[in-house]
């Protein structure tokens, strides 16, 4: 169990079309929401130290299974999906949110409803950039152009599935946010610490591929 004296957040986006490249038979990839085809979804909101990793499992507060209903099941599944499970299998579907709360949310210093609502609000405020929309289905796009569109080269850590032919398929993005000392909410985007930037897996070549999801 760790303390919660983290100074920033990593906001992790998922690009479902890229994730489904290696999980093509996952229930959510076989029957995707239209929203997932053209927009980032949430992977997680993770408290992070500025120099030495991140805290995890900070309290023993259990996941509140009423939260998806309180915030709206359709909203949660659209913006924060678990495409590895079928939405009708509530227990398995909620296990993803439970994991995010237990490992990361308990270290946020936020009340549980506020933690989930904050992540949802960030997704609706941080629109998927047009440069990414325009690259969907194209042979490739410049990775630095996407980094720049999402804050800057030092503000973004891209996530890719790297193939043997040097093709880099975008699967997600990490951005970094200042954590308010007074109320623990994320306030504004900041440069990511070296440890987060070192997790960028899209540096094998200058270009990345943005897949379609039909």
N, C-alpha and C positions, 0 to 999 in steps of 0.2 A: 504494500500500500504506500502511495507517495503523497507528498503534500501538493497544494494547489498554487504555489507561488510562481506560476508561469506568467510571463510578461506579454505573450502574444498568442494569437490563434493561427493555425493553418486551416484554411477553408479548402476542402478537397472536393473538386468537381469530378463527376464521372461523365465520360462521353460514351453513351450506351452503344452506338453503332460499332465503335472500336472494341469495347468490352465483349460484344457478342461475336466478334471474329473468332475468338477461341472458346466461346460458350454458346455456339450457334443453336444447340438443342435445349438451352435453358428455357423454361416456360415463358419468361418475359421477352425473350428474343424471338420466340416463335409467334407470339401475339403481342407486339409492342404497342404502347400508346403512341399516338401521332406526335405528342409533345417530345417524346424521347428521340424522335428521328431528327430533330432540328435544334435541340436545346440541351445545354448541360443540365444534369441533375445532380443531386447532392450525394457525395460519398460520406462526408463527415465534417464536423467542426471540432478541431482538435486543439486543446491547450498545448502550448509549446514553450520550452525554455529558449532564451535567446542564444545560448551557447552550447547546451549539453543535452540535447534530446528532449523528451517530453515526459510528463507525469502520466500515470495510468492507474486505474482502479483505486481512486483516492478515497472513496467512501463505500459503505456497504448498502447504500440506498438502492432498493430494487427498482426495476423498470415498472412504471405505472402503465398498465395495459389499457387504461382509459384514455390515455393521451391521443392515440390515433383517432378515436371517435370524437374527442373534444376538439381537436384541430381540424377534423374532417378526413375521413378515410380516403376519399377520392383525392384530396389535396396531398396527403402524405404519400400515397402510392404514385401519384404523377410526378411530384417534385423530389421525392426521396425513396425511389423504388428499390426493391430487392428482386432483380430480374431472374435470380436463380431459383425463385419460388413462385408458385401460382398464387395470385391474390386471393383466391377462394380458400387457400390453406392458411388461415389466419395465424395459427401457432407458428408455423415455419416462416411466414412472411414477417411477423413481428420480431422474430429472433434477430434479424439484422439491426433493427432499431434498438432492441435490448442491448446488443453488443456495443453499439455506438454510445449508448448512455453509460453502461457499466464501465467500459474502458476509458472513454473520453469525457463524456458529459459530467461524470462525477468529479472531474478535475477542473471544471469550468468555473466553479463558484456560483453558478446560476441555479435557480430553482428549476426543477425538471421541466415544467411546462414552458418556462422562459427559454431554456436551452433549445428545445425543439422548435419553438416559434421563431426564435432568433435565426436559426439556420434556414428555416423556410422563408423568412422575410429577406434574408440576404440573397437567396436565389431569385426572388422576384424583382429585386432591385438591381442585381448584377446581370444585365442582359447578355446573352450569348452574342459575341461581336459579329457584325456583318461579314467580316473577312473570313470567319469560319463558315458561315452560311454559304458564302459564295464558293467555298472550296469543296463542299460536299460532293463526292463522286468524281472530283477531278483527279488527275494522276498524282499531283502533289501540291503542297504549298510550302513557302519558306517558314521554317519554325520560328525564326526570330521575328518575323512579321506578326505572328500570333502572340508571341511574348510581349511585343511592343503594344499591341492592341489591348492586352489585358493588364497593363500597368507598367511594363518595362522589363528589360533583360534581367535585372536583379530582383524583380518583384514576382516572378513566375517560375514555377518548376513544372515542366511538362512531363507527362507520363505516356510512354509508348510501349507497344508490343513490337519487339524487334525481330524481324525475320532473317533467315540465312542469306537472302538476296539483298540485304541492307535496307529493305523497305521498313519504314517506321510508321506504324499505325497508331494514331492518337487514341488513347483510352481514358485520359483524364488530365486534370490540371490542379496544381496546388498554388494558392495565393496566400499571402501573410497579412495579418491584421493586428493593429494595436489593441491590446486588452486594457480597458479602463480600470484603473486601480479602485475607483470609487464604487462601481456597480458591476464590474466584470463583463460588461458587454463589449463586443468588438466595435471599434469606432471608425477607423480609417485604414486604408491599405498602406502597408509599409514594405520596405525592402526585406526580403527573406534572409534569415541567417544562412551562413555557408552550409550548415548541415542540411537544410531544406533544399538549397540550390544543388547540392551534391546528389540529391535524389532524382534529379532530372534524368530521365532515361531516353530522351529524344535527342541526344547529342552524337549519335552514331553517324549522322550525316546532316546536311543543312536543311533537308526537306522532310516533310512528314505527309502522310496520306490520311485524308478524312473520309472514312467510308460512309456509304449509304446504309440505311436500315429499312428494309422493305416490309 
